[in-house]
Amino acid sequence: MDSMVVQKPSPSSNGGINAIRAMIMVLVMVVFVGYLFLWLMTPTNVYRQTWLPKIRADANSTFFGAQGPTILLYTFPILFIAVLGCVYLHLGKRSSSHNIVRNGKKHKLAIWRRPVIIKGLGIVSRIELAFFVMFMALLVWSSSTYLRVSFAKITPQSAAKQGEKVWEAKLDSAALRLGLVGNICLAFLFFPVTRGSSILPLFGLTSEASVKYHIWLGHIVMTLFTAHGLCYIIYWAVTHQLSEMLKWDKTGVSNVAGELALLPGLAMWVTTFPRIRRKMFELFFYTHYLYILFIVFFIFHVGISYSCIMLPGFYLFMVDRFLRFLQSRQGVRLVSARVLSCEVMELNFSKTRGLSYTPTSIMFMNVPCISKMQWHPFTISSSSSLESEKISVIIKSEGSWSKKLYQMLSSPPSVDQLDVSIEGPYGPASTDFLRHDTLVMVSGGSGITPFISIIRDLIFTSETLNFKTPQILLICAFKNTTDLTMLDLLLPISSTQNGFSNLNLQIEAYVTRDKEPNRETKMPLQTIWFKPKSSDSPISPILGPNSWLWLGAIISSSHIIFLLFMGILTRYYIYPIDHNTNHVYSYSSRAVLNMLLICISIVVAATAAFCWNKKQGAREANQVQNMEGATPVASPSSWVYNADREMESFPQQSLVQSTNVHYGERPDLKRILFECKESSIGVLVCGPKKMRHEVASICSAGLAENLHFESISFSW
């Protein structure tokens, strides 16, 4: 087999790219520190009495009105960081191929990647813990400063002037401050669920791994906003002002809108609790769409000017959500499926060569014949390098949705066509597994899925690029003997590679419930080939090969369009009525117009970028479909054939020789890890919570300096 020729730019060129990335990162950190400093100063008297009036006097204009200062201070910095992040990630993608061989080189941030187990958050890296501590400090500082500053102004005399008691005045003040602190959490709430984010990868995070922070922030947001509402209701009740609950001011805070925002918020909050979410997942899923009403009425409640404080996170989420919508409208071509006896399925899709992704990436899948609304994430098991025209996911039949899919594929007569829509793939911007001498992969049950993509990627690196790869020790624990068939998925459905000939792989499989091999007759592995559909197309990158640059262009251009439209609207329509007094023109009307302009700006910019890249990628998609040729069949009347014939072409003998099966026992992880004596051991774990915490504890104990824990996201 001829090895692939990899063209590399000169070291000076690569050094120039790294220098530019370093400068971008410095600029990002400067802006980010300034943004955090702004949040720290917001509750203080210095900011509210000295800085803010001066900023408003300088930035308040006939084009932007009261929104101008808020957009400048709170919205612009984050969008600026997002655009810089896009450039940074694009340059990193260009230079990533030059850092393939890094064995023996200690990573500069290795100590920050060591795991820490935090109750409520699970396993987090030290850099995540640092951000967690900083955010908690910000909340404590903001809440205490808000209350201290406001309570200092409340005296018996000031309360008497308002016809109130001191405790009633303090309750009123505390209710307001609870809402202000809740807005801080709301400002960061949408960052973790922005799947195509350029901000998260800057700090080594992914949306999949950061969902726990969205959950955590959501609980805090709803706790503070619920307390905010209850305190006001109690205050109005004791001061005989319950009529305030029905107040919708034309140019002030709308209490009714706040109550209408709280109701969908409470509905979402209730369905997130584990007992409800696990037993009634569909209720949880559909209820979460109420976030639209929550945000709309929140903006009506506080006004569009103040809403610009939380706008940047939601703005980036809207850009990402609309791009996902555009991608999901196109049906994708499902080529084949492999069905295992352990109720596991591997689905293989056609993709364009321009679609690249890193190991452990995920993509979201929708099957309309099962549910038109439900989207489920699955870890990608293929390698974009080894399988340039295919992309695969592995699905375990566990929930109601996946069980229906398994029944469709395994029950005769099997389907020969299946409509599927895809969003993604999403994953880490880069992986650096090759810097280790040895990779120890620990999996429990279905947790083996992300390791399949890593192993396939390493097969390509060793066989095609002829690079030295780390030794691999795969420790997999299964409940039953039939689950061992999942090891058959280590190689793709078709392969001309020599497989494991150059890959130093050792598999230690543990079957915990069976004391000896189960000799019962097993259903053979089956492969289903689906008939091509003319309307389906290969999965392609939604914004082309330069997706990060296009995303940066969408963010910046859409925001410029919004500012342009808003400036024209304010200067020639609102200003002649209001003259920047904020006491004439309706807050609600201003909010509606601004929300409409934001949506139009995002739709225009994202649609233009999507259509341009779709046109450019159409030719490649047609080439892929033409190259695929006819779908193999077992007989004219059957699209299903026994995969045993196909498996003969696989290097199964090498796989069997590399595998040791242990029955009736569990792996002694501490002993196995401490027996690894190489200088750099990358430890990856994916499986049950208890197993993940055990491995993380071993690596973080400091008893073996050569153990380096690697975080793995997993969706099944």
Secondary structure, DSSP 4 states (H G I P E B T S, - for coil): -PPPP-----HHHHHHHHHHHHHHHHHHHHHHHHHHHHHHHTTSHIIIIIIHHHHHHHH-BTTTBTHHHHIIIIIHHHHHHHHHHHHHHHHHHHHGGGG---TTPPPTTGGGGSEEEETTTEEEEHHHHHHHHHHHHHHHHHHHHHHHHHHHT--HHHHHHTT--HHHHHHHHHHHHHHHHHHHHHHHTTSTT-TT-SSGGGGT--HHHHHHHHHHHHHHHHHHHHHHHHHHHHHHHHTT-GGGGG-B-SSS-BHHHHHHHHHHHHHHHHHTSHHHHHH-HHHHHHHGGGHHHHHHHHHHHH-HHHHTTTHHHHHHHHHHHHHHHHHHTSBB-EEEEEE-TTSEEEEEEEB-TT----TT-EEEEE-TTT-SS--EEEEB-S-TTT-TTEEEEEEES-SHHHHHHHHHHHSSSPPS----EEEEEE--S---GGGSSEEEEEEEGGGGHHHHHHHHHHHHHHHTS-----EEEEEEEESSGGGGGGGGGGS-SS--S-TTSS--EEEEEEESS-SS---S--PPPEEEEPPP-TT-B-B--TT-TTHHHHHHHHHHHHHHHHHHHHHHHIIIIIHHHHTT-SSSS-HHHHHHHHHHHHHHHHHHHHHHHHHHHHHHHHHHHHHHHHHH-SPP-SBTTBSEEETHHHHTTS-HHHHHHTEEEEES----HHHHHHT--SS-EEEEEES-HHHHHHHHHHHHTSS-TTEEEE------
